Amino acid sequence: MKYQKYKYIIPVILITIIVLIFSFDTSKKKNTINLKWNKSYPEDTFTKNVIALKWCLSFLGSDLVADTSTVGMSISNEPMITLNINQLKFNKNATKYLQKLNSKLKKTEEYKKNNAIDLGRYIALTIGSSYHYYKIVDIPDKLQEYYALYSFDTINGYIDDSSVSLIDRIISISKNNTEKRQAYISTEVDSITKKIYEYETLEIMNNGQLKFGIYDHNGNIKDVADRSVTNAGKPAKCIWCHETGVQPLLSKQNDHKGYLTYLALQDSLDDNNKLLRSYQDKHWKDKEITNKRLHTEMEISYISFMEPSAEHLSNEWGISIEEVKTKLKHLSTHKHHEFGFIGDLYHRKDVDVLAPWKSMEVPESIREKSTNEVNYLN
């Protein structure tokens, strides 16, 4: 009798357990992605590229900077790194878009062949792809939305001798700033007519890192700054130049009627930067992030992918260096203007077409205008 009573319950319990196990496994696969480090030059190391990835994740808004553990990053199987998006302390918005990107990456021939994507490709498709970056860090599509998010001072700063812009800049600074509640809008204007050409924005994220946006003269988001107006480039170039702080004025400016004086603007920027540094010093616990010079590892990592050496391609494609050179004998090589130690380099756009598999196309450049700026998240 007891058996009769429970004979229908037991199968139901077993089916439920199986469904839960399957659901857990499916969810885990959805949230994880494997990245592969491919050595590029003699001094290149797995550790340097793990640091590079940490900086990439922090610039995308991950709050791992406040932790000393590597939860969400499995690095025990060199040269592979497994990311679990749900454990990387992103907000819901970033998690949603990273899951979408990961899902598309895992459908590529590259991923199916190697059970991983090149670490450099991942950085190129997050930090280095403007429209992906905007989605992940939640940059508004319209400049007007900033005025609903922040209240800006009525008196602005004026820069007529910028180290970046080729024309004048009007700097709007949010008021009632807190250590992680700051925003700036730079309006690029003609020095005589005051015609507006474009806008650039800078905000402080909750994790203490900066995020950047670029808008046209109508206030619509765009992938790159106009080279005839400014040398700002793409958001990734802003990250490279600003590093982890608000840039001070690098040269003396003239005072303009109706605007903050040069000294007042400099003091305001200095005060806000000190506030930001104070928050970072209190909040950041990971020694590889508190050592702010190590952000360069991220730049070297993505450059090593975008401008790969024969050694990198040998590791990436699974063939000898000699075979790589034979395959690419029709291509010329070059040295990188900042990091010559990486060696003789090719261009990613030239070598991807010769790869033994297809993968997701990356922009021609991470920092500058690309004729093929991709958008897989629209």
Buried (B, 14 or more C-beta within 10 A) or exposed (E): EEEEEEEEEEEEEEEEEEEEEEEEEEEEEBBBBBBBBBBBBEEBEBEBBBBBBBBBBBBBBBBBBBBEEBEBBBBEEEBBBBBBBBBBBBBEEBBBBBBBBBEEBBEBEBBEEBEBBBBBBBBBBBBBBBBBBBBBBBBBEEBEEBEEEBEBBEBBBBBBBBEBBEBBBBBBBBEEBEBBBBBBBBBBBEEEEEEBBBBBBBBBBEBBBBBBBBBBBEBEBBBBBBEEBBBBBBBBBBBBBBEBBBBEBEEEBEEBEEBBBBEEBBEBBEEBBEBBBEBBEEBBEBEBBEEBEBBBBBBBBBBBBBBBBBBBBBBBBEBEBEBBBEBBEEEEBEEBEEBEEBBBBBBBBEBBEBBEEEBBBBBBBBBBBBEEBBEBBE
